[in-house]
Amino acid sequence: MSESKSDATYTMGRTQGEEERLIQQSQLYDAVTRRFFREAGISSGMKVLDIGSGPGDVALTAAELVGPEGAVVGVDVNPEILETARARAQAAGFTNVEFVAGDARTLELGNDFDAVTGRLVLMYMADPADALKQLATRLRPGGIVAFQEADFTPYQQMPHSPDTPLANELIGWVLKVFERSGAHIDMGFGLYRAFVEAGLPEPYMHCEYPVGGPDGWAGYSYAANSLRSVLPLLEQYGITTAEELDVDTLAERVRQEVATSKRPIRLVPHVTAWAQLAS
Ligand SMILES: C[S@@+](CC[C@H](N)C(=O)[O-])C[C@H]1O[C@@H](n2cnc3c(N)ncnc32)[C@H](O)[C@@H]1O
């Protein structure tokens, strides 16, 4: 895992468009999260701490699984995005979830949680193992630690196809911008090391990613919106320009390249890892 002394520049930015992109992302990855949480044992009546909740999708998935007898506390350093999370929880009728603003590593929330969860959050932290160590202190004995993180390293190993120049270029830009921002691009598979270095049991792990697809597949506009969110940093780091990216036509150009090359694009792999503390 790449070393960095401070947290990453939050690669995706903090715009309204980014909030919408995160919600769109959930449509593509929530099925993975739901299966993962079930496998990890998150179930009725539990009290769950979800960190880096953003607009709330992971916390709401947990809230559904723990049911009215359980409770979820979602934490995010960005108080504004939690307004969206609260509004969405209320609109969906959840009464068992609350959101608290602050740094999940230091916020005092008690130590009686049955599970601590997070998706796409450790990758932005300077020391994910240390963060996991802190977070595990919020759990009761026998508590569950369950994280889902992106891993971009399969892109580095993927042979570039000569008939997918656009996809090849986008992958190159994405790798560069995440690396340059200080995010851990290998956080997904790095979860194993992070768990062990945090003193947690070795985790059970899976890796999944959406691949697509037909016209109307959400992955095209999601991919374009992801590039839109990182565009300020792409320009700031001199990786590419708004003109070259031409983000407004990007989804359709990727779609056309898939149709012509007959090679579906692979979205970013998400790796899940969970472990249970000793009782
Ligand atoms: C990529 S978003 C993921 C949001 C959500 N987990 C999801 O999967 O839809 C990462 C979120 O983590 C939050 N975050 C980053 N570092 C954090 C920290 N130290 N404590 C709490 N939240 C943090 C960011 O503000 C951002 O909202």
The ligand as a MOL file (V3000), in Angstrom:
LIG
                    3D

  0  0  0     0  0            999 V3000
M  V30 BEGIN CTAB
M  V30 COUNTS 27 29 0 0 0
M  V30 BEGIN ATOM
M  V30 1 C -16.5600 7.9910 -1.6270 0
M  V30 2 S -17.5830 8.5830 -0.3430 0 CHG=1
M  V30 3 C -18.4840 7.1000 0.0530 0
M  V30 4 C -19.8320 7.3720 0.6520 0
M  V30 5 C -20.6090 6.1250 1.0590 0
M  V30 6 N -19.8660 5.2980 1.9910 0
M  V30 7 C -21.0030 5.3090 -0.1390 0
M  V30 8 O -20.3660 4.2770 -0.4070 0
M  V30 9 O -21.9370 5.7160 -0.8610 0 CHG=-1
M  V30 10 C -16.4820 8.7250 1.0440 0
M  V30 11 C -17.0570 9.5230 2.2200 0
M  V30 12 O -16.1680 9.3590 3.3310 0
M  V30 13 C -16.1190 10.5910 4.0420 0
M  V30 14 N -14.9080 10.5710 4.8820 0
M  V30 15 C -13.6180 10.6170 4.4770 0
M  V30 16 N -12.7910 10.5760 5.5350 0
M  V30 17 C -13.5820 10.4830 6.6500 0
M  V30 18 C -13.3220 10.4140 8.0540 0
M  V30 19 N -12.0690 10.4310 8.5300 0
M  V30 20 N -14.3730 10.3110 8.9040 0
M  V30 21 C -15.6460 10.3130 8.4330 0
M  V30 22 N -15.9570 10.4090 7.1120 0
M  V30 23 C -14.9350 10.4820 6.2340 0
M  V30 24 C -16.1490 11.6220 2.9230 0
M  V30 25 O -16.5330 12.8880 3.4090 0
M  V30 26 C -17.1450 11.0120 1.9410 0
M  V30 27 O -18.4530 11.4720 2.1780 0
M  V30 END ATOM
M  V30 BEGIN BOND
M  V30 1 1 1 2
M  V30 2 1 2 3
M  V30 3 1 2 10
M  V30 4 1 3 4
M  V30 5 1 4 5
M  V30 6 1 5 6
M  V30 7 1 5 7
M  V30 8 2 7 8
M  V30 9 1 7 9
M  V30 10 1 10 11
M  V30 11 1 11 12
M  V30 12 1 11 26
M  V30 13 1 12 13
M  V30 14 1 13 14
M  V30 15 1 13 24
M  V30 16 1 14 15
M  V30 17 1 14 23
M  V30 18 2 15 16
M  V30 19 1 16 17
M  V30 20 1 17 18
M  V30 21 2 17 23
M  V30 22 1 18 19
M  V30 23 2 18 20
M  V30 24 1 20 21
M  V30 25 2 21 22
M  V30 26 1 22 23
M  V30 27 1 24 25
M  V30 28 1 24 26
M  V30 29 1 26 27
M  V30 END BOND
M  V30 END CTAB
M  END
